[in-house]
Structure formats: C-alpha cells, structure tokens
C-alpha cells in the first residue's frame, strides 16, 4: 500500500493524466465546435430562408388571381409551365446574388 501512495504522489493526480477526463474534455470541445459551426451556418442562411418564407406566403396570396390567368396553360408535373419558369428564374437570381456571381448577357 505505501508503494501505491508513493507512486500516486510522484506521478501526481492531475486531471489531464486521467484518460476518461481527457476523452470527456475532447468530446466537449468537439460538441462546442459543432455547435458553433451550425450556428454560423444558420446565421449565414437565415436571410435566404426568410426570403423563401416571404415568397411562399406571397404565392399563397396571389394564387387565386394567377389560377384564373393560367387556365388552359400546359403543365409540368402539375404546375403551370410559366410558374416553373418563374421559379427557376427566381432561384437562379437568388443563387447569383447569394454567391456574388455576375449576371452575364446572352450574346447571340
């Protein structure tokens, strides 16, 4: 027993020498980094999400008016083709604005 106590005092009882404590600290650091990355991602994408919410709400408001205008128009997967084209155009402009891509002119 005295040898064990002597060894304990010579090696020390610092927490960093305890493997379970070291693993717990490493896991906590990983969780903290993951939370900060997720928060940074959420803050970066929040304006785009808010834009899509506004567009969705606006589309629900103007849907009855557009339904009358789009009667008899060909459909793609149940959606009128002009609405598909408008959606693709809005998504493309949003991506260009989000990533800072220049809008190029078509040369024919």
C-alpha positions, 0 to 999 in steps of 0.5 A, a space after each residue: 500500500 505505501 508503494 501505491 501512495 508513493 507512486 500516486 504522489 510522484 506521478 501526481 493526480 492531475 486531471 489531464 493524466 486521467 484518460 476518461 477526463 481527457 476523452 470527456 474534455 475532447 468530446 466537449 470541445 468537439 460538441 462546442 465546435 459543432 455547435 458553433 459551426 451550425 450556428 454560423 451556418 444558420 446565421 449565414 442562411 437565415 436571410 435566404 430562408 426568410 426570403 423563401 418564407 416571404 415568397 411562399 406566403 406571397 404565392 399563397 396570396 396571389 394564387 387565386 388571381 394567377 389560377 384564373 390567368 393560367 387556365 388552359 396553360 400546359 403543365 409540368 408535373 402539375 404546375 403551370 409551365 410559366 410558374 416553373 419558369 418563374 421559379 427557376 428564374 427566381 432561384 437562379 437570381 437568388 443563387 447569383 446574388 447569394 454567391 456574388 456571381 455576375 449576371 452575364 448577357 446572352 450574346 447571340 
